[in-house]
Each structure stands twice: as structure tokens, then as C-alpha cells.
Amino acid sequence: MARDVPLAVLGALTNVVLVLALSPFFQGVLRKLTARIQSRQGPPLAQPYYDLLKLLGKEDLESGEVPLVQRFAAYLALGSILAVAGLVPLGFRAPLSGAGDVVVLIYLLMLSGVCTLVAGLASGSTFSLLGTSREMMTMIALEPVLAVAMVVGVLHARSFRLDAVLDGSVYAAAVPASGLAMLIVMLFAFQAFVGRVPFDLAEAETEIMEGPLVEYSGRKLALFKYAQMVKLVVHGALFVALFAPFGSRLPFPLGFALFWVKVLLLVVFVTLVAATHARYRIDQAIRYYAALLAVSFGALALASYGL
């Protein structure tokens, strides 16, 4: 048992390095594909790496109301989503799946949004406060959808353990009606979970100038941008592990490669939606989230009866 702890820590560090290395690449794919759809050349695939390095090297100005809280929110935003990377399979068994359960996973995913709220409140800008209010409304309406999706998996797996819910066996043999309903709901909600157009209401750079991040620069802005990139990959990995587990039992490297191909397909899906839709108003988005939540509660009722 004592030998398993160092191995789990090493595996978690491997997951963290993997998502840190791949997240800017997927962001580059998103930007390049968006440009192609809009008949533009677009930046090179490595441009997000250059952008992060440039921000890390710039002067870190602190013009907000509470600079200490701003720094704390920036580091916690990236740290919380990286913690999720150790709990979610990334083409192989999650190294820390036995260290937490579904409740811990939900809290960690919500913590990233909470950091955005804290960042906006600490900034004190009118634009940041408006973005914070939008983020708060989004979290209240959308986060229950994620919680219900995980609980439906718990009911079918008959366990709160992550290795039971995300090991690829819940929906591997046959997808029940509740699982199919949650698959559709989560696919329609995925764009909102990763904060991309048409659901990038909290930042909305053309309206409220990045909202909660308007007073951020340098290292802190780089951390928030990096957290957003990692969030896309982690949510994609969670979706694949829960709803598209086929091929997860293939030997390495076939299973590993297939897993990341599925994540890439999700990134392409996000890109196509973002490039072909205009940003929603907050009232339109809330009505959209409410419809998803209603369907998810119906799926939860079905799952409680084993359907």
C-alpha cells in the first residue's frame, strides 16, 4: 500500500504535465480552425504557447481593489482545474481516482468558476462586476446540470467512487434512457461549461472587455488564460470518460491515442459552434440553461428507477 502512494503522486504529476503541454495545442487548433471557417489564414498552432510566454514575461500591474485576493484567485483558478486532471482518466486509469469521489470532483470543477467570481469582485471595476454577475448567474443555472450528470452515473454505477463511475463500464454495454438523455444534455451544455461562444458571457471582450479579467495583466492574466485552456481539455476528458468510453480498454498506445482523438473531436465541435453562432444575451442563455436543467432532472428521475 505504501508503494502505491508514490506511484499515484507520480501519475498525477504526469497528468498535470500532459494537460499543461496539450492545452495550448488544442487552443491553437481551435483558433486555426475558426480562422479557416471564416476564410482567414489564422495564427500558427503554436501561437498560444507564445502568448502565454509573452504574458508571463510582461510587467504584472496590480490596479484592483484587493491585490492579494487577485493573486490568490489567479493561482487557485489554475490549481483547482489541474487537481481535476489527477482525478479524471486521460487515456489511462486516473492516478488519484481513489483519493476522492464524485462530490470532490464536482466541488473542484465549481471552484474554477468561483475563482472567476473572486477575481471580478477583487478588481472593483464596473466591467468586472458586470462580468461577475453574469458568471454568478451562469453558475447557479448551469452547475446543477453537471452535478445531475455525475449523480446519474453514480446511480448506474451504484457507487460514488470515481474509479467506478469513470472507468468506462457505466455506459459501455448499453446506454440506458437516462444516460442517453444526459449525453444529449451534456453535449448541448459543453459549450457553456468551457465558456466559449455563444456562452462566453462573463468575459465578452467585445462588450465588457474581458469582464472579471479586465484589471489583470502579466503573470496573473497568463494563469487565468492557461486555466481556461486546461478547462477545455479537462471537461473534454471528463465527457469522453463518462459518455464515450468505447475503446478505453484497448492496450497502450491504441487506447491512449483513441482517447485523445475523441477529445480532439470535441474541440472541433466547440470550434464549429463558436465560429457559426453569435453570442447570446444573458437572458437567452439563462432560458437555455433552464431547459437543459429540466431535461437533466427528468433523466435523474429515470435513473432513480434504473432506466
C-alpha positions as CSV (number, residue, x, y, z in Angstrom):
1,M,0.0,0.0,0.0
2,A,2.9,2.4,0.8
3,R,4.4,1.8,-2.6
4,D,1.1,2.8,-4.3
5,V,1.2,6.4,-2.9
6,P,4.4,7.5,-4.7
7,L,3.1,5.9,-7.9
8,A,-0.2,7.7,-7.6
9,V,1.6,11.0,-7.0
10,L,3.9,10.4,-10.0
11,G,0.8,9.5,-12.1
12,A,-0.9,12.7,-11.0
13,L,2.1,14.8,-11.9
14,T,2.2,13.0,-15.3
15,N,-1.5,14.0,-15.9
16,V,-0.7,17.6,-14.9
17,V,2.2,17.8,-17.2
18,L,0.2,16.2,-20.0
19,V,-2.7,18.7,-19.8
20,L,-0.3,21.7,-19.4
21,A,1.5,20.6,-22.5
22,L,-1.5,19.8,-24.7
23,S,-4.0,22.5,-23.7
24,P,-2.3,25.3,-25.6
25,F,-2.1,23.0,-28.7
26,F,-5.8,22.4,-28.6
27,Q,-6.4,26.1,-28.2
28,G,-4.2,26.5,-31.3
29,V,-6.3,24.0,-33.2
30,L,-9.5,25.9,-32.1
31,R,-8.1,29.2,-33.3
32,K,-6.7,27.8,-36.6
33,L,-10.0,26.0,-37.4
34,T,-12.0,29.1,-36.5
35,A,-9.9,31.2,-38.9
36,R,-10.3,28.7,-41.7
37,I,-14.1,28.7,-41.3
38,Q,-14.1,32.5,-41.5
39,S,-11.8,32.4,-44.6
40,R,-8.7,33.7,-42.8
41,Q,-5.2,32.3,-42.6
42,G,-5.2,32.3,-38.8
43,P,-2.2,32.1,-36.4
44,P,0.1,29.1,-36.2
45,L,-0.8,26.2,-34.0
46,A,2.0,27.1,-31.5
47,Q,0.7,30.7,-31.1
48,P,-1.0,30.0,-27.7
49,Y,2.4,28.9,-26.3
50,Y,4.0,32.1,-27.5
51,D,1.1,34.2,-26.0
52,L,1.5,32.5,-22.6
53,L,5.2,33.1,-22.6
54,K,4.8,36.7,-23.5
55,L,2.2,37.3,-20.7
56,L,4.5,35.6,-18.2
57,G,7.3,38.0,-19.2
58,K,5.3,41.2,-19.0
59,E,5.0,43.5,-16.0
60,D,2.4,42.4,-13.6
61,L,0.4,45.5,-12.8
62,E,-2.0,45.5,-9.9
63,S,-4.7,48.0,-10.2
64,G,-7.5,46.2,-8.4
65,E,-9.1,46.9,-5.0
66,V,-7.5,43.8,-3.3
67,P,-4.3,42.8,-5.0
68,L,-3.6,39.9,-2.6
69,V,-7.0,38.3,-3.4
70,Q,-6.4,38.9,-7.1
71,R,-3.1,36.9,-6.9
72,F,-4.8,34.2,-4.8
73,A,-7.7,33.8,-7.3
74,A,-5.3,33.5,-10.3
75,Y,-3.2,30.7,-8.7
76,L,-6.2,28.9,-7.3
77,A,-8.0,29.0,-10.7
78,L,-5.3,27.1,-12.4
79,G,-4.5,24.9,-9.4
80,S,-8.1,23.7,-8.9
81,I,-8.5,22.6,-12.6
82,L,-5.1,20.9,-12.5
83,A,-6.3,19.0,-9.4
84,V,-9.2,17.7,-11.5
85,A,-6.7,16.4,-14.1
86,G,-5.4,13.9,-11.4
87,L,-8.9,12.6,-10.9
88,V,-10.0,12.1,-14.5
89,P,-8.8,9.4,-16.9
90,L,-6.6,10.9,-19.7
91,G,-6.3,7.8,-21.9
92,F,-5.3,5.6,-18.9
93,R,-6.6,5.0,-15.4
94,A,-6.8,8.2,-13.3
95,P,-4.0,8.1,-10.8
96,L,-5.9,9.8,-8.0
97,S,-9.4,8.3,-8.6
98,G,-9.2,6.5,-5.2
99,A,-8.3,9.8,-3.4
100,G,-11.7,11.4,-4.0
101,D,-15.3,10.8,-5.0
102,V,-17.8,12.4,-7.3
103,V,-18.6,15.1,-4.7
104,V,-15.0,16.2,-4.6
105,L,-14.8,16.3,-8.4
106,I,-17.9,18.5,-8.6
107,Y,-16.6,20.9,-6.0
108,L,-13.2,21.2,-7.7
109,L,-14.9,21.9,-11.1
110,M,-17.1,24.6,-9.5
111,L,-14.1,26.1,-7.7
112,S,-12.7,27.3,-11.1
113,G,-15.9,29.4,-11.6
114,V,-15.7,30.6,-8.0
115,C,-12.2,31.9,-8.7
116,T,-13.6,34.0,-11.5
117,L,-16.2,35.5,-9.2
118,V,-13.5,36.3,-6.6
119,A,-11.2,37.8,-9.3
120,G,-14.0,40.1,-10.5
121,L,-15.0,41.2,-7.1
122,A,-11.4,41.9,-6.1
123,S,-10.9,44.0,-9.3
124,G,-13.6,46.6,-8.4
125,S,-14.1,47.6,-12.0
126,T,-17.6,48.3,-13.4
127,F,-16.8,45.9,-16.2
128,S,-15.5,43.2,-13.9
129,L,-18.6,43.5,-11.6
130,L,-20.9,43.1,-14.6
131,G,-18.9,40.0,-15.7
132,T,-19.0,38.7,-12.2
133,S,-22.8,39.0,-12.0
134,R,-23.1,37.1,-15.3
135,E,-20.7,34.4,-14.1
136,M,-22.7,34.0,-10.9
137,M,-26.0,33.6,-12.8
138,T,-24.4,31.1,-15.1
139,M,-23.0,29.0,-12.2
140,I,-26.4,29.0,-10.5
141,A,-28.2,27.8,-13.6
142,L,-25.6,25.5,-15.2
143,E,-23.6,23.8,-12.4
144,P,-26.6,21.7,-11.3
145,V,-26.6,20.2,-14.8
146,L,-23.1,18.8,-14.2
147,A,-24.0,17.6,-10.7
148,V,-27.0,15.8,-12.1
149,A,-24.9,14.2,-14.9
150,M,-22.5,12.8,-12.3
151,V,-25.3,11.6,-10.0
152,V,-26.9,9.7,-12.8
153,G,-23.6,8.0,-13.4
154,V,-23.4,7.3,-9.6
155,L,-26.9,5.7,-9.7
156,H,-26.0,3.4,-12.5
157,A,-22.5,2.5,-11.1
158,R,-24.1,2.2,-7.6
159,S,-21.0,3.9,-6.1
160,F,-19.7,7.4,-5.5
161,R,-16.1,6.3,-6.3
162,L,-14.6,7.9,-9.3
163,D,-12.9,4.7,-10.4
164,A,-16.4,3.1,-10.6
165,V,-18.1,6.0,-12.4
166,L,-15.4,6.9,-14.8
167,D,-13.8,3.6,-15.5
168,G,-15.7,3.2,-18.8
169,S,-18.1,0.5,-17.6
170,V,-21.2,2.5,-16.7
171,Y,-22.4,3.1,-20.3
172,A,-20.1,0.5,-22.0
173,A,-22.5,-2.3,-22.6
174,A,-25.7,-0.4,-23.1
175,V,-26.8,3.2,-22.7
176,P,-30.0,3.5,-20.6
177,A,-32.6,6.1,-21.3
178,S,-31.3,8.4,-18.6
179,G,-27.7,8.1,-19.8
180,L,-28.8,8.9,-23.3
181,A,-30.7,11.9,-22.1
182,M,-27.7,13.1,-20.1
183,L,-25.4,12.6,-23.1
184,I,-27.6,14.9,-25.2
185,V,-27.8,17.5,-22.4
186,M,-24.1,17.5,-21.7
187,L,-23.3,17.8,-25.4
188,F,-25.6,20.8,-25.6
189,A,-24.1,22.2,-22.4
190,F,-20.5,21.5,-23.2
191,Q,-20.0,24.9,-24.9
192,A,-21.2,26.7,-21.8
193,F,-19.1,24.6,-19.4
194,V,-15.9,25.6,-21.3
195,G,-17.0,29.3,-21.6
196,R,-16.9,29.5,-25.4
197,V,-19.1,31.5,-27.8
198,P,-22.0,31.8,-27.7
199,F,-21.8,31.4,-23.9
200,D,-18.7,33.5,-23.1
201,L,-20.9,36.0,-21.4
202,A,-18.7,36.6,-18.4
203,E,-15.7,37.8,-20.5
204,A,-17.5,39.0,-23.7
205,E,-14.4,41.0,-24.8
206,T,-16.4,43.0,-27.4
207,E,-19.0,44.1,-24.8
208,I,-17.4,44.3,-21.3
209,M,-13.7,44.0,-22.2
210,E,-13.0,40.6,-20.6
211,G,-15.2,41.3,-17.6
212,P,-13.7,39.8,-14.4
213,L,-10.2,39.8,-16.1
214,V,-10.3,43.5,-17.2
215,E,-7.9,44.6,-14.5
216,Y,-5.4,41.7,-14.9
217,S,-2.1,41.6,-16.7
218,G,1.1,39.8,-16.9
219,R,1.5,36.6,-14.8
220,K,-2.0,36.6,-13.3
221,L,-3.6,37.0,-16.7
222,A,-1.5,34.2,-18.1
223,L,-2.6,31.9,-15.2
224,F,-6.3,32.7,-15.9
225,K,-5.8,32.2,-19.7
226,Y,-4.0,28.9,-19.0
227,A,-6.8,27.8,-16.7
228,Q,-9.3,28.4,-19.5
229,M,-7.3,26.3,-21.9
230,V,-6.9,23.5,-19.4
231,K,-10.6,23.6,-18.6
232,L,-11.4,22.8,-22.2
233,V,-9.2,19.7,-22.1
234,V,-10.3,18.5,-18.7
235,H,-14.0,18.9,-19.4
236,G,-13.5,17.1,-22.7
237,A,-11.7,14.3,-20.9
238,L,-14.5,14.0,-18.4
239,F,-17.1,13.9,-21.1
240,V,-15.2,11.2,-23.0
241,A,-14.7,9.1,-19.9
242,L,-18.3,9.2,-18.8
243,F,-20.2,9.2,-22.1
244,A,-17.8,7.8,-24.8
245,P,-15.8,5.1,-23.1
246,F,-15.6,2.8,-26.1
247,G,-12.0,1.7,-26.7
248,S,-10.9,2.6,-23.2
249,R,-9.8,-1.0,-22.6
250,L,-7.6,-1.1,-25.6
251,P,-3.9,-1.6,-24.9
252,F,-1.5,1.3,-24.8
253,P,-0.9,3.2,-27.1
254,L,-4.1,2.4,-29.0
255,G,-6.5,3.3,-26.2
256,F,-4.4,6.4,-25.3
257,A,-4.5,7.6,-28.9
258,L,-8.2,6.9,-29.4
259,F,-9.0,8.8,-26.2
260,W,-7.3,12.0,-27.4
261,V,-8.8,11.7,-30.8
262,K,-12.2,11.8,-29.1
263,V,-11.2,14.9,-27.1
264,L,-10.0,16.5,-30.3
265,L,-13.4,15.8,-31.9
266,L,-15.0,17.6,-29.0
267,V,-12.7,20.6,-29.6
268,V,-13.7,20.6,-33.2
269,F,-17.3,20.6,-32.2
270,V,-16.7,23.5,-29.9
271,T,-14.9,25.4,-32.7
272,L,-17.7,24.8,-35.2
273,V,-20.4,26.1,-32.8
274,A,-18.3,29.1,-31.7
275,A,-17.5,30.1,-35.3
276,T,-21.1,29.9,-36.5
277,H,-23.0,31.4,-33.7
278,A,-23.3,34.9,-32.3
279,R,-23.0,35.5,-28.5
280,Y,-26.3,35.1,-26.6
281,R,-27.7,37.7,-24.3
282,I,-27.7,36.7,-20.7
283,D,-31.5,36.2,-20.6
284,Q,-31.3,33.9,-23.6
285,A,-28.5,31.9,-22.0
286,I,-30.4,31.5,-18.7
287,R,-33.5,30.2,-20.6
288,Y,-31.3,27.8,-22.4
289,Y,-29.7,26.6,-19.2
290,A,-33.1,26.2,-17.6
291,A,-34.3,23.9,-20.4
292,L,-31.2,21.8,-20.0
293,L,-31.7,21.6,-16.3
294,A,-35.3,20.5,-16.7
295,V,-34.3,17.6,-19.0
296,S,-31.5,16.6,-16.7
297,F,-33.9,16.3,-13.8
298,G,-36.1,14.1,-15.9
299,A,-33.1,11.9,-16.6
300,L,-32.3,11.8,-12.9
301,A,-35.9,10.6,-12.2
302,L,-35.4,7.8,-14.8
303,A,-32.1,6.8,-13.3
304,S,-33.6,6.5,-9.9
305,Y,-35.8,3.8,-11.3
306,G,-32.9,2.1,-13.0
307,L,-33.9,3.3,-16.5
